[in-house]
Amino acid sequence: MSTIPITTRGAEMLREELHRLKAVERPNVINAISEARAQGDLSENAEYDAAKEKQAFIEGRILEIEAKLSAAQVIDPSQLDTDGRIVFGATVELEDLESGKAVTYQIVGDDEADLESGKISVSSPIARALIGKFEGDVATVVAPAGDREYEVLAVKYL
């Protein structure tokens, strides 16, 4: 399995979710299954079926998170020394050359991406166009709605 880039914060969030699933969600669903079993006939017990389904989801998610963490390459953007080049973890301030609108994005792993909080996936068209660029460069983003050009105003490693 290849490594998956993830920021320090992203790895922390996955560890917190894993802990919550193991310490809170798993015991809760085990109790729900026990209570449903105590009600008798399991063949027509909707509570039992729902609890077993939730248990399968929780166990699947635990395995998924553990696999991601074991394959994760944790990158701390504040420790990067890239001479101003845009790389994974960089926070980039851009200006859309068509509209003049300024936007700020941090390039993060796929699991961390959240456009509303300004975090874009490293595999997104914008991030792919920005990787390797420097402050002052113009990046052309090939998108379904057409090509867009962005000028790189600032590159930070927070």
Buried (B, 14 or more C-beta within 10 A) or exposed (E): EEEBBBBBBBBEBBEEBBEEBBEEBBEBBEEBBEEBEEEEEEEEBEBBEBBBEBBEEBBEBBEEBEEBBEEBEBBEBEEBEBEBBBBBBBBBBBBBBEEEEEBEBBBBBBBBBEEEEEBBBBEBBBBBBBBEBEBEBEBEBEEEEEEBBBBBBBBBBE
